[in-house]
Amino acid sequence: MLADDERVIALRARLSADLRTAMKSRDMDSAGAVRTLLSRLDQASAVPLTREHAATSAGPSEVQRRFLTWNEATALLSDEIAEKRRAIATFADLNMAAEVSRLTHQLHAMESYIAE
């Protein structure tokens, strides 16, 4: 069994590889789903900007990101999946079949990362 940090690193690597694959195959629905998950993880690992960062930064600089645990990462993905399910239900209520189909495709792509 992989350690927590190794699992999160492996998840990010898988997401990045799958994004490249989806882009190459022009599967924009899957690419959008993967991009959303990567963004969610990136936003959660960002550290707040402090006065100290601003004072020492004359130009663009990189600040060490916060490490996400496996439980935090999977909780973020689960939240995004729940949000997608709510959107599907809303569009279904509005009888927007094409949007339901597109979002369902994205949902299935997202769920594959939680099924581990």
C-alpha positions, 0 to 999 in steps of 0.5 A, a space after each residue: 500500500 502506498 503512503 498518503 503522499 505517494 497516493 496524492 502524487 500518483 493521483 496528480 500524475 494520473 490526472 495530468 497524463 489523462 488530461 494530455 490523452 483527452 486533449 490528444 484524442 479531442 475528448 473535450 468533455 473528459 479533458 474538461 472534467 480532468 482539468 476541473 479536478 486538477 484545478 480543485 486540487 491546485 486551489 486547495 493546495 495554494 497557501 494564502 498570500 501574506 504581507 511577507 510574500 508581497 514584500 519580498 516579491 519583486 516579480 513572479 515567484 513560487 511559494 511552496 504549496 500546502 500538501 494535501 492528504 489522501 483524505 483531503 484530496 478524495 474529499 475534494 474530488 467527491 465534492 466536485 462529483 456531488 456538484 456535477 450530480 446536482 448540475 445534472 439533476 438541474 439540467 434534467 429538470 429543465 429537459 436539456 438532454 444534450 447538457 445532461 449527456 455532456 455532464 454525465 460523460 464528465 461525471 463518469 470521467 470524474 468518478 473513475 478517480 474515486 473508485 480506487 
